[in-house]
Amino acid sequence: MAERLVGKPAPAFTMETVSGDGQDFGKVSLEDYRGKWLVFFFYPLDFTFVCPTEITALSDAYGDFQTLDTEVLGVSIDSVHSHKAWINASSEIGGLGKINFPLASDITKKVASDYGVLIEEEGVALRGLFIIDPEGELKYQVVNHNDVGRSVEETLRVLQALQSGGLCPMNWKPGDQNL
């Protein structure tokens, strides 16, 4: 039976990363985001077709997330070396290009498993997106089939609704009244 994550402390993680400019390696843990909101998303693999559309859309909206005191972190089961190669490869050969946030490596697949998005028989993650609040509580999750990309606009809308501090009816938008 699947375990509920929303409303509970987000599963802890520590992973290796590559910077969004593809130059620096590092490490990141959930604790590094304490005091900020975090949009934490999984994608299946580097050098694929739908993934770069999502990652670049999130990167293009990074300023909007920053305005909302929110960091963004992407993760797949690929190595940091694959992430670096993908960021540094030209778009003509399927490269990602520079982005505004790091990509993390879940090469052991433990984090994808802990967040309930690992497709064990394929060894890749589903498109899972999680919003974690500044205290480390998982407030939102959406998991898509790998054929379907996610919506940056909906992610921003939900983040703003969560930050509004009230009850938000269906189709709530910033500026709308809370219940």
N, C-alpha and C positions, 0 to 999 in steps of 0.2 A: 504494500500500500504506500502511496506517495505521502511524504511528510510535508506539512504546511510550513512555509518559510515566512510568509507575510505576518508581521506583528511580533516576530521573534528576533533575537540578536542575529545579525548576518553571520554566516559561517566565516570564521577567520581564514585568512590566507596570507602567504608570503610567496612571491613569484619574482623571477628575473624579468627585466623589462628592457626595451630599447626606446630611446627618446623618439618623439614624433618627427625629428629631423633626420633620424636614422644614423646619428653619430655616436651616441653614448649608451652604454649598458649600465644597468642599475638593478636595484631590488625595490620592491614595493610590498607593503602589507596593508591590511585593512586598517590597522591602527594609525597608519600615516594620514588617513583621511578623517580622523577624529576631529570634530569641531566644524566640519564642512559636510555638505551634501555630496553624494557620489552617485553618478550614473555609471553603472558597472555592467558591461555587456559582453556576451560571448558571440563569436561568429565561428563557422565551421573550419575554414582553412584559408591560408594565404594563397595568392595567385588564383583566385576563383572569380566568379562573374558578378554575383549579387553583393558579396561582401564589400568590395570597394565603393559601391554606390552608397551603402549605409555609412561606412567609415568616413568617407569624404563629406557626406551630408552632416554628420555629427561634428566633424572638424569645422565645416563652414559655419555652424551654429555655436561654436565654442564660446564666442564672445557673449552670446545670450546666456549660456550656462554660467559663465563667470559672473555676469551681472546678478545671477541668482545664488551666488556663493556656492557654486557646484563645480566639482571636478568630474572629468570623464576618464574612464579607463576601459580599454578594449582588451580582450583576451581570446586566444585560441590555443589549440594543442600543439601548434608549431613552435619551433625553437626560436630564441631571440635572433639567431643568425638568419633564419628564414624571414622573420619580420624585418630585419635590417635590409636584407636583399630586396624584399618587396617594396619597402619605402624608397630605396635608392634606385630601383629599376624604372625606366621610362614607361610612360603609359602605353606606348606603341607595342611593348612586349608584355603588357599585363601588369605593369608596375603600379603601385599605389601613389607614390609621391609623398611629399612632406605633409604631415598632419599636425594638429595642435595639441595632441595629448599622447601619452605613451601607449605602447602595446605590450602586453604581458604574455609570458609563455607558461602555459599549463601543460608542459610536456608529459608530466606524470598522470594527467587527467584527474587528479584528486579534486581540484577546485570545481571542475565541471560536474563531477560526481556529487560533491557536497552541495552544490546549488541545484541539483536535480535536472541538469540539461545534457548529461552525457548519453550519447547513443552508443552503448557498449559494443554492440555487434559491428559498428562501423568505426569506432574509435575517434569520433568527432563530437563536437557539441552542437546542440540545436541553437537557434537564434534566441538566446535568453537575454532579457534586459531587466535590470534590477535597480531600484532607487533605494539608497540607504541614507538614513538621516544622520545628522551630526553626532548623535549618541550611539550610532552603530546598529540601530533597529532597521530591519528590512521592511520598507513601507509599501513597495509595489514590485510586482513582477509580471512580465509578459513573456510567453514562450511561443515562438512561431515555428512552423515547418521551415526547413532550410530553403525551400523554393520561394519563400515570400519575405521580402524586406520589411523593415519596421518604419514607423513614421516619426521623424524628428519633431514635427509639430505636436503630435500627441504626447510624446515624451515631455516636451516643454510644458504643455497644458497640464499634465498630471503633476509634474514637479511643482508648478505654481499653485495648483489646487492643494497639494500637500502642505506647501508653505503658507497657505492662507490661514491655516489654523481653525477652520470651521468646517461645517458639513457642506459639501459641494454637490448640488444636484446634477443629473445627467446633462451633458453638454455644457457644463460650467466653463466659463472663460474668465480670464483676468478682468476685473472690473464688475463682474456679476456679483449679486448678493449671495452670501452664504445662508444656509438655512438656520 
